[in-house]
Amino acid sequence: MKEIELKLLVDEAGARRLSRRLTALTGTRPVTRRLLTVYLDTAEGGLAAAGIALRLRREGRGWTQTVKAGRSMRAGLSETTEVNVAVPGGRVDLAAIPDPALRAAVEKAAGGLPLAPVYETDMRRTLWEVTEPQPGMGQGEAQPICACDQTVARIEVALDRGDIHAGPASEGLIEVELELLAGPPATLFALARRLFPEGGLRFSAMNKAERGRRLAAGEPTREHRAPRNARPVPIAADASAEAAGREILAECFAQIADNAAVVIESDDPEGPHQLRVGLRRLRSALELTEPAFSGLAQAMLAAEARWLGQEVGRLRDLDVALVDLVEPMRKEVPAEPGFAALSDALVTAAATERAALRRTLTGARVHGFLFDLAAFIALRGWLEPADHRQTHRLARPFAALAAERLERADRRAAKRAKGIATLEVEARHDLRKSLKKLRYIVEFASPLWSESQVRPMLKSLKALQQLFGDLNDAAVAETLFLAPNGPGVGNPVAARAAGRLIGARNAGAEQAWAEAQARWEVFAAARRPWKPRKSGKKASTGAKVAKPAKARRSGKSAAGAR
């Protein structure tokens, strides 16, 4: 059978709120039972390598053997093939697996080697069953054709509290599973939003089997421990626009959700940085897929991503000012006491802004945005039943769609770079944004080409972004330190240091701008990987120019993902 469920992580306070709400919602007392589960594998981990989990679970006096395989995870929604069979005495019996194909897969993965316990879980599971109206069953909607059609969805909500053990290692876990018993998967997201209206929960990226395997191997088992950079999305050369677009959006969701948790849990300045990058990449991905997907939901997600990016941006600008601007100057000019005052003022301002951002990230609006984005990806929220030509657009090769959108983004950047030597500050900023969006789309589509095909253009783009980052730093310095309520305002010593910093940054920005103009020529001459190479001619890589000055940033934020 196919198991479809939504897995969420909560803290103890969230678990208590969930219990109260579910009891009130169902009007019944929940069922609580203890689940002792042992997961087995070969010494070489053959089952895990094949994506198979084999477990023995004791419930009361009986034992159940379960095989799970073929798990797919998109935006928190897990789909897994699951087969259960009773086994007397709690002994593994592969011959008892009723599905011949699954039995053969398990036997092949085991390779004739003995199976032994690797890790186990000890959970107290509290269960509720909830009925939810199906989407589309409101007034004016078509009614079921026959009495056998379901007008409500049935969902089992399981709250698991307990521990995972692997040898001497142990780890606690509180997890909520919403398993679909009957009805469409959309009802899982609808119910989850009702149960957690105030936010504060996280999608679980790992099931218990994966957590146990990692615990046994000494690997990290907790999500969100460190800032998460964007990761390449594997896309087949013949992938459809829909298949590729869905995977790209899922990667954007993972980067956003993970780094939102980092900001909530730590003061690492890379968390807001990567969260803002993830939101910008999402907006670029939505624009990339727009011709195939379209619809009101897509526009609303883009608007919410823009809003949240602005919220994150205030903290990110303070972090940049502290880590990349003030602290380097403080080391360079130790005799200037104003930099210490500026640093203290920025630390205080960042702490206030970080607290405000954490309230935002754990609030209902961001919570709703993440649920909407997850549902959009997992449930194909871009489908428009009335758009009869959409099927053709979704089936279109992603390579063709990417080439079309890349050409458009490339031309937009070239248009904004026209007369580059004469561009004013605002026009430079517009060009910077165009180049950033172009780079994201190139990175999304890069699996379509070989590394040698895409490297020249990406290398030039990154060099340009480095220089434009220096220009942006100068703008950030002026905006922050010249504002009426900016850090250090009212302190003459800090004001003097701010003036020195702004002057130094403006001088550096002019140098960066001169280098950016030369770098633009290299970029303009770089071969576009989506364009076929002209026969008989070697692609030009542009004239040689002096390398840009060494980056004037420090810390992790230096690189082209600004």
FENRAGI-V795538 format. One record per helix or strand. SS is the DSSP state (a for helix, b for strand). FROM is the first residue (numbers start at 1). LEN is the number of residues. Records with the same first field share a line. If there is no record, write none. Layout:
SS=FROM-LEN + FROM-LEN
//
This chain:
b=2-8 + 31-11 + 52-8 + 62-13 + 77-10 + 116-18 + 152-15 + 169-14 + 202-2 + 240-1 + 397-1
a=12-15 + 46-4 + 88-3 + 94-3 + 100-11 + 186-10 + 208-10 + 241-25 + 269-21 + 296-37 + 338-24 + 364-15 + 390-6 + 398-19 + 420-3 + 425-24 + 451-31 + 492-34
//
